[in-house]
Amino acid sequence: MTVVQRYLADEAAKSGGPPALVVMDAGPHRLGWVISCRGERYLRTRRISDMLVGHGYFLVDGMDGSLHMVHAAADLEHGEWITEYLERVRGAERVDPLRSRIAALLARGQRLDALRVVRATAPDIGPREAKEYIEAVAAGAPVPERVRSRLPRPPVGFRDCTALSGPNPEPIA
């Protein structure tokens, strides 16, 4: 919570006024901790007209203490933002949906069909790279980076999570 309070104080100092948000609650999340805030003015008056709408939640990363803002409409437990977060912030490799389809074709002995599917799905990949992809899947090995980088990536829609700080050097507790 200290990371969030420090961030809110810094934002208030930049604007020259009191903090607009006050930390209300903190809870564990599989990625770290989720902190919810409310508008300071609303807490004093309890008038709906004083509510700050759409500010979302803060996420403090459990590994490095970095601070992120999660959109107010995001599903905190099962949202697509979690996959994007794991890839962008923690460097996790995105699941390759083509791999399972190719593995199923190879398991049925349909190597030529697998080659056709790779070429149709990833038109930027030539025959040699498609063969390398299929061989890697057949061997259960990682796909070479030069081939993987040319595979189509699913579009990233609305960004539900925004980084607000880098790693926090203070101990996380």
BAKOL-924323 format. One record per residue: residue in one letter; x, y, z of N, C-alpha, C, CB in turn; residue number from 1. Coordinates in Angstrom, 3 decimals. Glycine has a CB too. Example, Ala and Ser with C-alpha at 12.3 -4.5 7.8 and 13.67 -1.06 7.14 Angstrom:
# BAKOL-924323
res|n.px|n.py|n.pz|ca.px|ca.py|ca.pz|c.px|c.py|c.pz|cb.px|cb.py|cb.pz|n
a|13.190|-5.690|7.800|12.300|-4.500|7.800|13.200|-3.300|7.800|11.308|-4.473|9.046|1
s|12.850|-2.250|7.080|13.670|-1.060|7.140|12.900|0.030|7.870|14.084|-0.598|5.725|2
END
This chain:
# BAKOL-924323
res|n.px|n.py|n.pz|ca.px|ca.py|ca.pz|c.px|c.py|c.pz|cb.px|cb.py|cb.pz|n
m|0.815|-1.198|0.000|0.000|0.000|0.000|0.855|1.257|0.000|-0.925|0.001|1.194|1
t|2.049|1.145|0.559|2.930|2.306|0.628|3.266|2.812|-0.770|4.215|1.961|1.392|2
v|3.458|1.892|-1.712|3.787|2.275|-3.083|2.648|3.110|-3.670|4.054|1.017|-3.958|3
v|1.414|2.701|-3.429|0.258|3.422|-3.949|0.125|4.770|-3.256|-1.027|2.595|-3.768|4
q|0.280|4.802|-1.951|0.173|6.064|-1.219|1.235|7.056|-1.684|0.303|5.820|0.292|5
r|2.441|6.567|-1.914|3.513|7.441|-2.406|3.168|7.970|-3.797|4.865|6.685|-2.439|6
y|2.622|7.100|-4.647|2.227|7.517|-5.995|1.142|8.593|-5.927|1.728|6.305|-6.814|7
l|0.140|8.378|-5.090|-0.947|9.354|-4.953|-0.428|10.682|-4.415|-2.045|8.809|-4.029|8
a|0.490|10.638|-3.460|1.074|11.868|-2.917|1.877|12.602|-3.993|1.975|11.548|-1.702|9
d|2.628|11.859|-4.795|3.403|12.484|-5.880|2.478|13.138|-6.907|4.304|11.436|-6.573|10
e|1.388|12.460|-7.244|0.425|13.026|-8.197|-0.215|14.284|-7.633|-0.660|11.996|-8.549|11
a|-0.525|14.266|-6.338|-1.108|15.450|-5.699|-0.112|16.597|-5.698|-1.551|15.131|-4.259|12
a|1.167|16.301|-5.435|2.190|17.345|-5.431|2.333|17.964|-6.823|3.541|16.772|-4.958|13
k|2.222|17.145|-7.862|2.319|17.657|-9.231|1.161|18.604|-9.545|2.338|16.494|-10.236|14
s|-0.032|18.263|-9.033|-1.199|19.094|-9.330|-1.327|20.265|-8.368|-2.460|18.257|-9.286|15
g|-0.575|20.243|-7.271|-0.601|21.345|-6.318|-1.781|21.328|-5.365|-0.599|22.622|-7.049|16
g|-2.451|20.182|-5.260|-3.604|20.095|-4.361|-3.529|18.868|-3.485|-4.897|20.082|-5.152|17
p|-4.579|18.631|-2.720|-4.599|17.440|-1.881|-4.795|16.188|-2.743|-5.716|17.547|-0.817|18
p|-4.462|15.015|-2.225|-4.664|13.784|-3.008|-6.130|13.617|-3.395|-4.186|12.551|-2.212|19
a|-6.373|13.304|-4.649|-7.740|13.121|-5.125|-8.274|11.754|-4.709|-7.806|13.276|-6.652|20
l|-7.379|10.791|-4.524|-7.781|9.440|-4.153|-7.202|9.062|-2.802|-7.340|8.436|-5.216|21
v|-7.939|8.220|-2.092|-7.512|7.719|-0.795|-7.578|6.202|-0.846|-8.395|8.291|0.367|22
v|-6.540|5.520|-0.347|-6.513|4.065|-0.326|-7.592|3.564|0.623|-5.115|3.538|0.096|23
m|-8.408|2.634|0.120|-9.512|2.088|0.924|-9.276|0.644|1.340|-10.810|2.180|0.152|24
d|-8.761|-0.172|0.421|-8.673|-1.593|0.691|-7.531|-2.198|-0.120|-10.007|-2.295|0.369|25
a|-6.935|-3.240|0.421|-5.889|-3.986|-0.288|-6.178|-5.458|-0.112|-4.455|-3.626|0.237|26
g|-5.994|-6.205|-1.178|-6.239|-7.637|-1.106|-5.273|-8.401|-1.980|-7.662|-7.954|-1.507|27
p|-5.035|-9.665|-1.677|-4.113|-10.469|-2.480|-4.691|-10.769|-3.858|-3.781|-11.774|-1.758|28
h|-3.816|-10.921|-4.799|-4.158|-11.282|-6.173|-3.063|-12.211|-6.647|-4.301|-10.014|-7.112|29
r|-3.335|-13.039|-7.619|-2.299|-13.986|-8.064|-1.070|-13.292|-8.645|-2.875|-14.930|-9.100|30
l|-1.201|-12.026|-9.020|-0.060|-11.277|-9.539|0.599|-10.398|-8.476|-0.496|-10.422|-10.705|31
g|-0.019|-10.260|-7.327|0.522|-9.389|-6.282|-0.579|-8.949|-5.347|1.218|-8.167|-6.891|32
w|-0.830|-7.638|-5.314|-1.878|-7.083|-4.473|-2.703|-6.086|-5.263|-1.283|-6.420|-3.227|33
v|-4.012|-6.114|-5.059|-4.916|-5.164|-5.684|-5.337|-4.163|-4.617|-6.159|-5.881|-6.323|34
i|-5.178|-2.893|-4.938|-5.530|-1.824|-4.003|-6.656|-1.014|-4.622|-4.294|-0.914|-3.671|35
s|-7.731|-0.835|-3.855|-8.833|-0.019|-4.339|-8.806|1.327|-3.623|-10.194|-0.734|-4.124|36
c|-9.228|2.337|-4.324|-9.215|3.705|-3.802|-10.581|4.349|-4.039|-8.085|4.548|-4.472|37
r|-10.837|5.373|-3.300|-12.035|6.191|-3.475|-11.604|7.649|-3.501|-13.084|5.929|-2.337|38
g|-12.440|8.454|-4.092|-12.184|9.881|-4.119|-12.284|10.479|-2.727|-13.152|10.575|-5.058|39
e|-11.330|11.317|-2.394|-11.284|11.933|-1.059|-12.532|12.783|-0.813|-10.011|12.801|-0.904|40
r|-12.953|13.503|-1.804|-14.123|14.373|-1.643|-15.394|13.559|-1.428|-14.286|15.281|-2.867|41
y|-15.535|12.464|-2.165|-16.703|11.596|-1.992|-16.739|11.001|-0.579|-16.692|10.467|-3.043|42
l|-15.602|10.623|-0.050|-15.567|10.056|1.296|-16.036|11.056|2.352|-14.162|9.583|1.624|43
r|-15.784|12.339|2.100|-16.241|13.359|3.047|-17.726|13.634|2.910|-15.465|14.645|2.849|44
t|-18.217|13.735|1.673|-19.600|14.180|1.448|-20.590|13.047|1.216|-19.641|15.101|0.275|45
r|-20.115|11.921|0.677|-20.952|10.773|0.300|-21.998|11.138|-0.753|-21.647|10.208|1.534|46
r|-21.706|12.185|-1.535|-22.587|12.568|-2.631|-22.103|11.910|-3.907|-22.644|14.106|-2.793|47
i|-23.029|11.357|-4.651|-22.680|10.693|-5.908|-21.999|11.667|-6.861|-23.932|10.093|-6.568|48
s|-22.384|12.903|-6.832|-21.784|13.893|-7.723|-20.297|14.109|-7.423|-22.532|15.216|-7.610|49
d|-19.842|13.695|-6.245|-18.424|13.845|-5.882|-17.602|12.591|-6.149|-18.306|14.213|-4.424|50
m|-18.214|11.562|-6.707|-17.478|10.319|-6.987|-16.559|10.510|-8.186|-18.456|9.146|-7.245|51
l|-15.406|9.912|-8.114|-14.515|9.852|-9.268|-14.823|8.543|-9.974|-12.986|9.953|-8.851|52
v|-15.152|8.635|-11.233|-15.585|7.458|-11.973|-14.476|7.000|-12.910|-16.876|7.751|-12.764|53
g|-14.253|5.687|-12.937|-13.351|5.108|-13.921|-11.888|5.084|-13.559|-13.493|5.821|-15.157|54
h|-11.533|5.338|-12.315|-10.112|5.350|-11.983|-9.528|3.957|-11.833|-9.891|6.121|-10.717|55
g|-10.325|2.936|-11.655|-9.858|1.556|-11.623|-9.147|1.183|-10.338|-8.952|1.310|-12.770|56
y|-8.353|0.145|-10.445|-7.626|-0.407|-9.302|-6.130|-0.257|-9.531|-7.997|-1.895|-9.074|57
f|-5.398|-0.268|-8.449|-3.946|-0.325|-8.538|-3.520|-1.764|-8.323|-3.271|0.624|-7.502|58
l|-2.508|-2.190|-9.060|-1.924|-3.513|-8.872|-0.462|-3.317|-8.527|-2.095|-4.412|-10.147|59
v|-0.045|-3.845|-7.385|1.366|-3.847|-7.011|1.881|-5.246|-7.319|1.585|-3.458|-5.481|60
d|2.825|-5.334|-8.234|3.362|-6.625|-8.658|4.025|-7.327|-7.481|4.367|-6.447|-9.814|61
g|3.692|-8.588|-7.287|4.229|-9.359|-6.177|5.676|-9.763|-6.350|3.414|-10.570|-5.976|62
m|6.214|-9.661|-7.572|7.608|-10.052|-7.797|8.564|-8.874|-7.668|7.757|-10.679|-9.170|63
d|8.220|-7.757|-8.282|9.175|-6.637|-8.278|8.632|-5.353|-7.652|9.605|-6.346|-9.682|64
g|7.388|-5.360|-7.208|6.827|-4.185|-6.550|6.448|-3.054|-7.482|7.785|-3.679|-5.562|65
s|6.475|-3.293|-8.792|6.095|-2.232|-9.724|4.599|-1.955|-9.607|6.464|-2.620|-11.181|66
l|4.220|-0.738|-9.957|2.845|-0.286|-9.791|2.163|-0.175|-11.147|2.800|1.064|-9.054|67
h|0.929|-0.658|-11.214|0.159|-0.653|-12.452|-1.267|-0.235|-12.149|0.191|-2.041|-13.136|68
m|-1.914|0.364|-13.135|-3.323|0.735|-13.012|-4.116|-0.252|-13.857|-3.582|2.230|-13.467|69
v|-5.124|-0.874|-13.249|-6.006|-1.804|-13.945|-7.321|-1.076|-14.190|-6.224|-3.135|-13.121|70
h|-7.808|-1.136|-15.408|-9.027|-0.430|-15.793|-10.194|-0.844|-14.900|-9.363|-0.701|-17.269|71
a|-11.062|0.095|-14.618|-12.197|-0.139|-13.718|-13.130|-1.234|-14.226|-12.980|1.146|-13.528|72
a|-13.233|-1.405|-15.535|-14.143|-2.404|-16.095|-13.492|-3.766|-16.290|-14.681|-1.918|-17.409|73
a|-12.217|-3.894|-15.990|-11.507|-5.156|-16.204|-11.946|-6.196|-15.176|-9.982|-4.940|-16.129|74
d|-12.038|-7.437|-15.615|-12.314|-8.554|-14.718|-11.007|-8.871|-13.990|-12.868|-9.817|-15.503|75
l|-10.968|-8.598|-12.709|-9.714|-8.725|-11.955|-9.199|-10.149|-11.880|-9.900|-8.199|-10.565|76
e|-10.056|-11.136|-11.892|-9.624|-12.525|-11.711|-9.411|-13.288|-13.012|-10.627|-13.250|-10.886|77
h|-10.198|-12.980|-14.049|-10.140|-13.793|-15.255|-9.998|-12.988|-16.539|-11.360|-14.634|-15.340|78
g|-9.714|-11.713|-16.435|-9.667|-10.858|-17.612|-8.512|-11.166|-18.551|-9.585|-9.439|-17.189|79
e|-8.689|-10.796|-19.813|-7.641|-10.977|-20.818|-6.401|-10.161|-20.488|-8.159|-10.593|-22.196|80
w|-6.550|-9.120|-19.685|-5.424|-8.269|-19.328|-4.343|-9.061|-18.593|-5.898|-7.101|-18.468|81
i|-4.716|-10.136|-17.921|-3.745|-10.922|-17.153|-2.720|-11.558|-18.090|-4.461|-12.014|-16.321|82
t|-3.187|-12.125|-19.209|-2.274|-12.715|-20.191|-1.348|-11.651|-20.759|-3.059|-13.398|-21.326|83
e|-1.922|-10.507|-21.105|-1.117|-9.408|-21.643|-0.097|-8.936|-20.601|-2.026|-8.231|-22.080|84
y|-0.534|-8.833|-19.357|0.342|-8.395|-18.266|1.511|-9.365|-18.098|-0.452|-8.279|-16.943|85
l|1.209|-10.651|-18.069|2.262|-11.650|-17.886|3.282|-11.594|-19.020|1.656|-13.052|-17.798|86
e|2.807|-11.350|-20.216|3.719|-11.270|-21.362|4.538|-9.975|-21.338|2.928|-11.365|-22.677|87
r|3.840|-8.847|-21.176|4.490|-7.545|-21.274|5.372|-7.231|-20.074|3.454|-6.472|-21.428|88
v|4.896|-7.525|-18.860|5.627|-7.127|-17.662|6.587|-8.207|-17.192|4.659|-6.788|-16.554|89
r|6.136|-9.436|-17.175|6.967|-10.513|-16.623|7.711|-11.313|-17.678|6.118|-11.442|-15.819|90
g|7.476|-11.022|-18.946|8.226|-11.685|-20.006|7.788|-13.109|-20.292|9.658|-11.687|-19.660|91
a|6.588|-13.491|-19.872|6.093|-14.840|-20.153|5.818|-14.981|-21.643|4.812|-15.145|-19.333|92
e|6.015|-16.166|-22.132|5.776|-16.421|-23.546|4.288|-16.621|-23.781|6.576|-17.650|-24.028|93
r|3.761|-15.947|-24.787|2.341|-16.076|-25.122|2.082|-17.488|-25.655|1.909|-14.994|-26.173|94
v|0.961|-18.045|-25.257|0.584|-19.375|-25.726|0.352|-19.322|-27.227|-0.682|-19.892|-24.989|95
d|0.912|-20.277|-27.931|0.795|-20.347|-29.381|-0.403|-21.234|-29.732|2.111|-20.895|-30.026|96
p|-1.543|-20.640|-30.147|-2.722|-21.459|-30.443|-2.535|-22.367|-31.654|-3.914|-20.569|-30.670|97
l|-1.633|-22.014|-32.541|-1.376|-22.828|-33.720|-0.681|-24.134|-33.340|-0.528|-22.050|-34.729|98
r|0.125|-24.100|-32.306|0.912|-25.265|-31.893|0.032|-26.471|-31.579|1.758|-24.918|-30.676|99
s|-1.055|-26.270|-30.822|-1.913|-27.404|-30.465|-2.618|-27.969|-31.699|-2.952|-26.980|-29.412|100
r|-2.980|-27.099|-32.608|-3.632|-27.566|-33.843|-2.666|-28.396|-34.694|-4.160|-26.362|-34.664|101
i|-1.429|-27.935|-34.796|-0.423|-28.658|-35.569|-0.077|-29.982|-34.888|0.845|-27.797|-35.746|102
a|0.030|-29.965|-33.565|0.333|-31.193|-32.823|-0.754|-32.238|-33.047|0.481|-30.894|-31.318|103
a|-2.018|-31.813|-33.100|-3.117|-32.752|-33.341|-3.019|-33.357|-34.738|-4.474|-32.049|-33.164|104
l|-2.692|-32.532|-35.720|-2.533|-33.046|-37.083|-1.364|-34.022|-37.168|-2.324|-31.890|-38.072|105
l|-0.266|-33.696|-36.527|0.900|-34.583|-36.544|0.604|-35.899|-35.836|2.101|-33.898|-35.889|106
a|-0.177|-35.851|-34.772|-0.533|-37.073|-34.044|-1.365|-38.016|-34.919|-1.309|-36.724|-32.759|107
r|-2.108|-37.454|-35.864|-2.908|-38.275|-36.790|-2.128|-38.625|-38.058|-4.203|-37.539|-37.168|108
g|-0.855|-38.236|-38.105|-0.023|-38.553|-39.261|-0.275|-37.655|-40.462|-0.241|-39.972|-39.657|109
q|-0.842|-36.503|-40.254|-1.184|-35.598|-41.353|-0.151|-34.472|-41.460|-2.601|-35.010|-41.152|110
r|1.067|-34.848|-41.739|2.172|-33.887|-41.793|1.983|-32.858|-42.914|3.496|-34.626|-41.987|111
l|1.529|-33.306|-44.069|1.330|-32.385|-45.190|0.213|-31.389|-44.876|1.002|-33.166|-46.481|112
d|-0.850|-31.864|-44.238|-1.929|-30.953|-43.831|-1.417|-29.943|-42.806|-3.124|-31.748|-43.247|113
a|-0.557|-30.406|-41.915|0.025|-29.506|-40.917|0.835|-28.409|-41.606|0.917|-30.294|-39.925|114
l|1.598|-28.793|-42.620|2.382|-27.817|-43.377|1.461|-26.806|-44.055|3.265|-28.527|-44.427|115
r|0.377|-27.275|-44.625|-0.588|-26.374|-45.281|-1.207|-25.401|-44.276|-1.701|-27.190|-45.975|116
v|-1.547|-25.893|-43.095|-2.161|-25.038|-42.078|-1.181|-23.956|-41.640|-2.617|-25.873|-40.863|117
v|0.070|-24.321|-41.440|1.074|-23.328|-41.037|1.218|-22.274|-42.122|2.441|-24.002|-40.755|118
r|1.317|-22.697|-43.353|1.494|-21.742|-44.457|0.261|-20.853|-44.624|1.781|-22.492|-45.771|119
a|-0.934|-21.406|-44.426|-2.165|-20.611|-44.569|-2.332|-19.640|-43.403|-3.394|-21.535|-44.661|120
t|-1.940|-20.064|-42.221|-2.099|-19.224|-41.037|-1.054|-18.127|-40.986|-2.022|-20.065|-39.778|121
a|0.147|-18.447|-41.425|1.255|-17.491|-41.364|1.844|-17.317|-42.766|2.352|-17.967|-40.356|122
p|1.225|-16.481|-43.592|1.696|-16.331|-44.973|3.100|-15.745|-45.091|0.743|-15.466|-45.732|123
d|3.615|-15.103|-44.039|4.969|-14.546|-44.094|6.042|-15.614|-43.914|5.134|-13.476|-43.031|124
i|5.636|-16.808|-43.549|6.592|-17.888|-43.324|6.744|-18.692|-44.615|6.136|-18.806|-42.147|125
g|7.982|-18.910|-45.017|8.253|-19.689|-46.214|8.220|-21.179|-45.917|9.600|-19.301|-46.805|126
p|8.395|-21.998|-46.949|8.343|-23.457|-46.767|9.390|-23.973|-45.768|8.540|-24.148|-48.108|127
r|10.593|-23.425|-45.809|11.648|-23.876|-44.906|11.280|-23.579|-43.447|12.986|-23.202|-45.269|128
e|10.788|-22.348|-43.177|10.402|-21.992|-41.814|9.196|-22.802|-41.342|10.096|-20.501|-41.727|129
a|8.250|-23.066|-42.259|7.088|-23.880|-41.899|7.533|-25.282|-41.510|6.077|-23.940|-43.065|130
k|8.502|-25.812|-42.241|9.029|-27.144|-41.911|9.726|-27.116|-40.552|10.011|-27.631|-43.008|131
e|10.494|-26.071|-40.276|11.153|-25.939|-38.970|10.119|-25.869|-37.850|12.054|-24.685|-38.941|132
y|9.041|-25.143|-38.099|7.981|-25.026|-37.100|7.393|-26.406|-36.804|6.873|-24.053|-37.586|133
i|7.064|-27.141|-37.844|6.460|-28.465|-37.692|7.420|-29.423|-37.001|6.047|-29.028|-39.059|134
e|8.692|-29.383|-37.362|9.679|-30.259|-36.722|9.829|-29.946|-35.236|11.033|-30.127|-37.420|135
a|9.789|-28.660|-34.897|9.891|-28.272|-33.485|8.676|-28.771|-32.712|10.020|-26.736|-33.347|136
v|7.490|-28.633|-33.284|6.273|-29.113|-32.615|6.325|-30.629|-32.476|5.003|-28.686|-33.400|137
a|6.744|-31.325|-33.527|6.815|-32.786|-33.489|7.797|-33.268|-32.418|7.225|-33.333|-34.864|138
a|8.882|-32.516|-32.227|9.897|-32.901|-31.242|9.563|-32.404|-29.837|11.256|-32.366|-31.661|139
g|8.518|-31.595|-29.726|8.166|-31.021|-28.428|9.158|-29.964|-27.981|8.079|-32.109|-27.383|140
a|9.853|-29.390|-28.944|10.880|-28.380|-28.658|10.314|-26.985|-28.904|12.148|-28.614|-29.531|141
p|10.967|-25.960|-28.350|10.516|-24.599|-28.645|10.743|-24.259|-30.115|11.247|-23.584|-27.749|142
v|9.842|-23.455|-30.641|9.961|-23.004|-32.024|11.083|-21.970|-32.075|8.600|-22.406|-32.560|143
p|11.983|-22.073|-33.060|13.069|-21.087|-33.155|12.528|-19.654|-33.196|13.923|-21.357|-34.404|144
e|13.210|-18.751|-32.528|12.751|-17.358|-32.402|12.541|-16.706|-33.761|13.754|-16.541|-31.593|145
r|13.416|-16.957|-34.717|13.274|-16.309|-36.021|12.011|-16.767|-36.739|14.496|-16.592|-36.888|146
v|11.500|-17.963|-36.416|10.238|-18.437|-36.988|9.073|-17.908|-36.148|10.207|-19.997|-37.056|147
r|9.198|-18.024|-34.835|8.123|-17.600|-33.925|7.807|-16.117|-34.085|8.510|-17.894|-32.471|148
s|8.845|-15.307|-34.328|8.622|-13.860|-34.457|7.812|-13.509|-35.702|9.956|-13.128|-34.496|149
r|7.734|-14.424|-36.654|6.991|-14.161|-37.892|5.581|-14.744|-37.877|7.749|-14.720|-39.073|150
l|5.226|-15.411|-36.781|3.872|-15.937|-36.658|2.913|-14.782|-36.392|3.785|-17.002|-35.526|151
p|1.683|-14.888|-36.880|0.722|-13.814|-36.588|0.394|-13.796|-35.100|-0.576|-13.992|-37.422|152
r|0.227|-12.599|-34.575|-0.116|-12.435|-33.160|-1.551|-11.942|-33.067|0.862|-11.445|-32.445|153
p|-2.277|-12.448|-32.066|-3.639|-11.936|-31.908|-3.602|-10.451|-31.588|-4.392|-12.705|-30.801|154
p|-4.556|-9.698|-32.101|-4.542|-8.255|-31.837|-4.799|-7.961|-30.364|-5.588|-7.543|-32.701|155
v|-4.110|-6.961|-29.870|-4.349|-6.497|-28.507|-5.380|-5.395|-28.596|-3.027|-5.997|-27.809|156
g|-6.500|-5.620|-27.973|-7.566|-4.631|-28.014|-7.287|-3.506|-27.042|-8.910|-5.275|-27.703|157
f|-8.276|-3.153|-26.301|-8.176|-2.083|-25.322|-7.203|-2.480|-24.218|-9.561|-1.752|-24.732|158
r|-6.271|-1.616|-23.882|-5.312|-1.907|-22.815|-5.999|-1.740|-21.463|-4.061|-0.981|-22.917|159
d|-6.116|-2.855|-20.748|-6.767|-2.827|-19.444|-5.789|-2.580|-18.308|-7.496|-4.120|-19.209|160
c|-4.501|-2.597|-18.603|-3.505|-2.426|-17.543|-2.396|-1.510|-18.057|-2.921|-3.807|-17.084|161
t|-2.059|-0.506|-17.257|-1.048|0.470|-17.641|0.019|0.543|-16.558|-1.683|1.863|-17.880|162
a|1.275|0.488|-16.956|2.373|0.581|-15.991|2.495|2.017|-15.499|3.710|0.104|-16.621|163
l|2.633|2.174|-14.181|2.806|3.499|-13.587|4.208|3.687|-13.031|1.781|3.721|-12.488|164
s|4.907|2.595|-12.768|6.271|2.691|-12.248|7.059|1.454|-12.644|6.268|2.862|-10.711|165
g|8.351|1.567|-12.498|9.215|0.418|-12.700|9.316|-0.378|-11.409|10.609|0.857|-13.179|166
p|10.244|-1.327|-11.353|10.409|-2.118|-10.128|10.661|-1.221|-8.908|11.569|-3.115|-10.294|167
n|10.131|-1.640|-7.793|10.283|-0.920|-6.539|11.420|-1.566|-5.749|8.952|-0.922|-5.720|168
p|12.457|-0.820|-5.434|13.607|-1.417|-4.740|13.336|-1.728|-3.267|14.794|-0.492|-4.840|169
e|12.253|-1.212|-2.711|11.952|-1.459|-1.306|11.390|-2.875|-1.133|10.950|-0.405|-0.769|170
p|11.573|-3.459|0.036|11.008|-4.794|0.267|9.486|-4.758|0.197|11.461|-5.343|1.632|171
i|8.928|-5.816|-0.358|7.488|-5.921|-0.508|6.954|-6.711|0.670|7.100|-6.590|-1.860|172
a|6.046|-6.103|1.408|5.447|-6.808|2.545|4.010|-6.419|2.727|6.216|-6.530|3.819|173
END
